[in-house]
Amino acid sequence: MQLLKNALSFSAKEFCFVFFGYVLMFFLVQYVIYPVQEIIIPESTIFAALLFLPHGVRVVSIWLLRERAIIPLFLASLVIYRSFYWHAEPFYLNYFLILTGTFCAYIAILFFDFGKIDLSVQNLSISHWRSLILLGFVASVFNAIGNSVILASSIDLESQLRTLIHYLIGDTLGVVGFLVILLALLRIGRVLN
């Protein structure tokens, strides 16, 4: 019950950051990264981008906002899936994929909390960018395993390991890529002020 109460306590600004950040990063992947990936690595799997920037939004928003990021992430994923992927699987599998993506970073941060490893914003004794990459990698493990299980009937056995590896690489590099974009935007903001 506390999770739901916390999840519903987001501000409009937080909602917009998470929702539109996720959607914008997805469009960047869909219309820039996928086409380039297809040219450079045509045999790469159709199920995973090798630079999935929305995973960076998941990780950073969960790291900063915790439960308050869950609903905006879910709604952004729902909009994306309804717009691009709904026809690809039986409809109920789409919800499982959305939930896996929505909760992978949250489960990863709970994993660290359970192990008494403080990756929080308040912990000034750690390198936050390294913590975010580590959190992103662990979240990508949960996401990759979840998606591989959900899509097992759609991916032939030979391609499953490759797809799992693509998820791990794409999600982890997506965190790094999103952090670079975020830092660039923050610097541009400072220069303009």
C-alpha positions as CSV (number, residue, x, y, z in Angstrom):
1,M,0.0,0.0,0.0
2,Q,2.9,2.4,0.8
3,L,4.4,1.7,-2.7
4,L,1.1,2.8,-4.3
5,K,0.9,5.9,-2.1
6,N,4.5,6.8,-3.0
7,A,3.9,6.0,-6.7
8,L,1.0,8.4,-6.8
9,S,2.9,11.3,-5.1
10,F,4.8,12.5,-8.2
11,S,4.7,16.2,-9.3
12,A,3.7,17.4,-12.7
13,K,7.3,18.4,-13.3
14,E,8.5,14.9,-12.3
15,F,5.9,13.3,-14.5
16,C,6.9,15.4,-17.5
17,F,10.6,14.7,-17.0
18,V,10.1,10.9,-16.9
19,F,7.3,10.6,-19.5
20,F,8.6,12.9,-22.1
21,G,12.2,11.9,-21.5
22,Y,11.4,8.3,-22.1
23,V,9.3,9.1,-25.2
24,L,12.0,11.4,-26.7
25,M,14.8,8.9,-26.1
26,F,12.7,6.2,-27.6
27,F,12.1,8.3,-30.8
28,L,15.8,8.9,-31.0
29,V,16.4,5.2,-30.8
30,Q,13.6,4.3,-33.3
31,Y,14.5,6.9,-35.9
32,V,18.3,7.3,-35.5
33,I,19.9,4.4,-33.7
34,Y,17.9,1.5,-35.1
35,P,18.5,2.6,-38.7
36,V,22.2,3.1,-38.1
37,Q,22.4,-0.3,-36.3
38,E,20.7,-1.9,-39.2
39,I,23.3,-0.5,-41.6
40,I,26.3,-1.3,-39.4
41,I,25.2,-4.6,-38.0
42,P,22.4,-6.0,-40.2
43,E,22.3,-9.4,-38.5
44,S,21.6,-7.8,-35.1
45,T,18.4,-8.9,-33.5
46,I,15.2,-7.1,-34.1
47,F,14.2,-7.3,-30.4
48,A,16.9,-5.0,-28.9
49,A,18.8,-1.9,-29.8
50,L,22.5,-1.9,-29.0
51,L,22.0,1.6,-27.5
52,F,18.7,1.8,-25.8
53,L,18.5,5.3,-24.4
54,P,15.1,4.9,-22.6
55,H,16.8,2.5,-20.2
56,G,18.9,5.5,-19.1
57,V,15.6,7.4,-18.4
58,R,14.3,4.4,-16.4
59,V,17.5,4.2,-14.3
60,V,18.0,7.9,-13.6
61,S,14.3,8.5,-12.9
62,I,14.1,5.6,-10.5
63,W,17.4,6.6,-8.9
64,L,16.1,10.2,-8.4
65,L,12.4,9.7,-7.8
66,R,12.1,6.0,-6.7
67,E,8.4,5.0,-6.7
68,R,7.3,8.3,-8.0
69,A,8.8,7.4,-11.4
70,I,6.8,4.1,-11.8
71,I,3.6,5.5,-13.1
72,P,5.1,7.9,-15.7
73,L,7.4,5.1,-16.8
74,F,4.5,2.7,-17.2
75,L,2.4,5.2,-19.1
76,A,5.3,6.2,-21.4
77,S,6.0,2.5,-22.1
78,L,2.3,2.0,-22.8
79,V,2.2,4.8,-25.3
80,I,5.3,3.5,-27.0
81,Y,4.1,-0.1,-27.2
82,R,0.6,0.9,-28.4
83,S,2.2,3.1,-31.1
84,F,4.9,0.7,-32.3
85,Y,4.7,-2.8,-31.0
86,W,1.2,-3.8,-30.1
87,H,0.7,-5.9,-33.3
88,A,3.9,-7.9,-32.7
89,E,2.7,-10.2,-29.9
90,P,-0.5,-11.5,-28.3
91,F,-1.9,-8.4,-26.5
92,Y,-1.3,-9.7,-23.0
93,L,2.4,-10.2,-23.6
94,N,2.7,-6.5,-24.3
95,Y,1.6,-5.7,-20.7
96,F,4.2,-8.1,-19.3
97,L,6.9,-6.5,-21.4
98,I,5.8,-3.0,-20.3
99,L,5.8,-4.1,-16.6
100,T,9.2,-5.7,-17.0
101,G,10.7,-2.5,-18.4
102,T,8.8,-0.4,-15.9
103,F,10.0,-2.3,-12.9
104,C,13.5,-3.5,-13.8
105,A,15.3,-0.5,-12.4
106,Y,13.1,-0.3,-9.4
107,I,13.8,-4.0,-8.6
108,A,17.5,-3.4,-9.2
109,I,17.5,-0.5,-6.6
110,L,15.6,-2.7,-4.2
111,F,18.2,-5.4,-4.8
112,F,21.0,-3.0,-3.7
113,D,18.9,-1.7,-0.8
114,F,18.4,-5.3,0.4
115,G,22.2,-5.8,0.2
116,K,22.7,-2.6,2.3
117,I,24.5,-1.0,-0.7
118,D,23.6,2.7,-0.7
119,L,23.5,4.0,-4.3
120,S,21.2,6.9,-3.4
121,V,21.6,10.5,-4.4
122,Q,22.2,11.4,-0.7
123,N,25.3,9.2,-0.5
124,L,28.1,11.6,-1.3
125,S,30.9,9.1,-0.6
126,I,30.3,7.3,-4.0
127,S,30.7,8.2,-7.6
128,H,27.1,8.7,-8.8
129,W,27.8,8.1,-12.5
130,R,29.5,4.8,-11.7
131,S,26.6,3.9,-9.4
132,L,24.1,4.7,-12.2
133,I,26.0,2.5,-14.6
134,L,26.1,-0.3,-12.1
135,L,22.4,0.2,-11.3
136,G,21.7,0.3,-15.1
137,F,23.6,-3.0,-15.7
138,V,21.8,-4.8,-12.9
139,A,18.4,-3.4,-14.1
140,S,19.4,-4.6,-17.6
141,V,19.9,-8.1,-16.2
142,F,16.4,-8.1,-14.8
143,N,15.0,-6.6,-18.0
144,A,16.9,-9.0,-20.3
145,I,15.9,-12.1,-18.3
146,G,12.2,-10.9,-18.1
147,N,12.0,-10.0,-21.7
148,S,13.7,-13.3,-22.8
149,V,11.2,-15.3,-20.8
150,I,8.2,-13.4,-22.1
151,L,9.4,-13.5,-25.7
152,A,10.7,-17.1,-25.5
153,S,8.0,-18.4,-27.9
154,S,8.8,-15.6,-30.4
155,I,12.6,-16.0,-30.4
156,D,14.1,-19.2,-31.7
157,L,16.4,-21.1,-29.3
158,E,19.5,-20.2,-31.4
159,S,18.8,-16.5,-31.1
160,Q,17.8,-16.3,-27.4
161,L,21.4,-16.0,-26.0
162,R,22.2,-13.4,-28.6
163,T,19.0,-11.5,-27.8
164,L,19.8,-11.6,-24.1
165,I,23.3,-10.2,-24.7
166,H,21.9,-7.5,-26.9
167,Y,19.5,-6.5,-24.1
168,L,22.4,-6.3,-21.6
169,I,24.6,-4.3,-24.0
170,G,21.9,-2.0,-25.3
171,D,20.4,-1.2,-21.9
172,T,23.8,-0.6,-20.2
173,L,25.1,1.5,-23.1
174,G,21.7,3.3,-23.1
175,V,22.4,4.4,-19.5
176,V,25.9,5.7,-20.5
177,G,24.4,7.4,-23.6
178,F,21.6,9.0,-21.7
179,L,24.0,10.3,-19.0
180,V,26.1,11.9,-21.8
181,I,23.0,13.5,-23.3
182,L,21.9,14.7,-19.8
183,L,25.3,16.2,-19.0
184,A,25.4,17.9,-22.4
185,L,21.9,19.4,-21.8
186,L,22.9,20.5,-18.3
187,R,26.0,22.3,-19.7
188,I,24.0,23.9,-22.5
189,G,21.5,25.1,-19.8
190,R,24.3,26.6,-17.7
191,V,25.8,28.4,-20.8
192,L,22.4,29.8,-21.7
193,N,21.9,31.1,-18.2
